[in-house]
Amino acid sequence: MKVRLAPELAEFLPAFTLGVIHYQDVTVSPSPKMLQGRINLFVESLRLERELSKISEIEGVAQWRSVFKRLGIDPARYRPSSEALLRRLLQGNPFFWINSAVDVNNFLSVLHALPYGIYDEAKITGGVLCRVGQATDVYDGLNGREVNMEGKLVLADEAGAFGSPIVDSKRTPVTEESTNLMQVIFFHEQIAEEERDEILGSTARMFTDINGGQVGSSYIVSV
């Protein structure tokens, strides 16, 4: 299973890239206390260092707002998932625990201020294309709402859109029964190649440290 970028994206985002990691034979479980402690400590330090009113000064937040504007998306109405997570935590809300795979994914998204997606490969049909959403790209989101993804960045397989840097669908979530997973990092265009590669590598190491298994493949996708 490979991920590609639609050529049409070059018109709006000529330097846009994705980081993709495919994991095999992972063991998804409730998050261990060690991980919970690490994440809670990070959240506490984040609240001491950052004010909600200054969230726009975080590079990843600012750059992804710029990406949305170039695509004609109102970033105040549709926030990148990383910004939404950061806002929730800075408002004093607790970290929302789901399972070891999703929790690591969300932690890394907040840490790097980049949208991250994690998907069960058994629920994906055929290859995956990152493209601009069409009128038919409507799905039940993990936020409990039906979301219309027309004009927005989406990940789509043969059955249609299932993921995005905004909110993912209920069709492909990772559960404790999942074993082969696909993780997608939505990089903004201003991130340096060296930093991008470092994030890709450190993401894979932390994910397998917590969830076991191995990396089947890891690569950067560009327009």
Steps between C-alpha positions, in 0.01 A plus 500: 500500500656826382397860556513753216433873464265617226682711237234772540644587843811645337292800389424598858774330703808443281724395792243299695611161639368214708692267726365145485582206728355151461509285816463123515401266785444773760319437828248772579389518863395752763787746538755388763547713811848597383359658183218668689748648745723631222209657317352657813840649588529644151149649521584665833818653358313612188247690711779671693683604184210594273194720523192423293501856366847443351432168331529666159871562573574126483662444161303187413171671585584812298621302199198271489266797524682637196453170315127504572466858377670413171251218454213737570425346842414727793748389773276649769213274393698189407808468719789262430471207741832592665378851580169364627687267737729777620207733562314234695799438728580868549138559600564266793328192364661161577675290239236269349621139536393256226763228454878468480517563124266798487643652817858492369375643171320788675795569728737528203254726320498740794877471553581597141190716435429294187185311401553125540272219385502132601293245307423128503630364169248215509227763454666669202427380147773532235746787472467832680491840330530835674290744300252785521162378620207473261127559552450129566762492776271499802562271798422443865788656688661382820370824652149358479391722213438448132770700324499627143859491372442678169790737432705367790807275507400135531649153493290273281504133398281314251200540732541877533638748750586372848755741648619858503711745701170623652312191620505133402206276423345223708577254218873447563574554872760301692364272773653239727430244224713688245840354411619664176483878505575798278614826656499825304676822602376812322809720466465870420713640221741701714633207699862423416588167340735408785231567762242312296721192485576523873128517585426202277770292669421602859130439439563142386731431795258625764203328340667158490648547848145529635306274262756243391502364147729628232516762228414347165591816309553868567517770233435859398239573234533820295299658217 
